Amino acid sequence: MEKEILEKYKKAGSICIEVKESLKKSIKPGMKILDIAKKGEELIVKKGGKPAFPINISINEIAAHYTPRFNDTREVNAGEIVKVDVGVHINGYIVDSAFTYCSENNKMIECADHVIEEVAKIIRPGIKVSEIGQFIEEFVEKRGFGLIINLTGHGLDQYVHHGLPTIPNSRNNINHELKEWDVIAIEPFVTPSRGFVKDTNITEIYSYLQDRPVRLPEARKILEMAKGEYERMPFAKRWLLEKISPIKVSLALRGLESIGALETHSVLREADNKPSAQAEHTIIVHDKPIVLSKLGSTG
């Protein structure tokens, strides 16, 4: 990896750490999730980065992809399991990290935090994806919990948030070996017992897929923003409302989705409404792994 690229990853990691620490200190019962998301996204920009995706705040049985609506009044309630997923990029070099908050002590969160720290220690050139999955599942099972099996870790590349390899959090037969300087995100979702997520009919996050001819001026503007301002990376519907009215945004997004110009990222819910706790680190594969989203580990 070129030194210049490594420094961009490290800068993105430093910003991500600052944002996570700030949010961890500020979240409390009664706080609106919209305020949490806006605070985090504004801090990313203030520190010199860009959001790699809208901040996700997924509560209890909602596992992933929930970012607040522009007028969201949802508040954090005492005892809820609140997953906060933060992404930062510098010129497309992405650091993706997550933590889970609860106002009460929660063994499931402790397990997620513990397993992500331990699995980071075994990442090295030559390790197989199957070894990572087996380690995570055995670790979690020994503590009496399960995992959401259809949410996985993934590779990262410039402007590519979910790339290869796919890294399941459970036993698998993938013999792909990690190479030195690969960049990966490991993100187990710990549940009371083995779980599975399904799409809901809620979508607040979109990303650019391809140019398509459109007639509606607002649709053309959104497609241009998706490709230019948001650099083809995931963006929130609420971000658009700073420039376009809500009705026109909804019409334009439906039209762009229907012609395959935009990809939708539906909110994901655990199939049996089981809660989950998430922890995530971005790691550069090296003899001594570089954990970009952890204090004191970016070198």
Secondary structure, 3 states (H helix, E strand, C coil): CCHHHHHHHHHHHHHHHHHHHHHHHHCCCCCEHHHHHHHHHHHHHHCCCEECCCCEEEECCEEECCCCCCCCCCECCCCCCEEEEEEEEECCEEEEEEEEECCCCCHHHHHHHHHHHHHHHHCCCCCEHHHHHHHHHHHHHHCCCEEECCCEEEEEECCEEEEEEEEECCCCCCCCECCCCCEEEECCEEECCCECEEEEEEEEEEEECCCCCCCCHHHHHHHHHHHCCCCCCCEEHHHHCCCCCHHHHHHHHHHHHHCCCEEEEEEEEECCCCCCEECEEEEECCCCCEECCCCCCCC
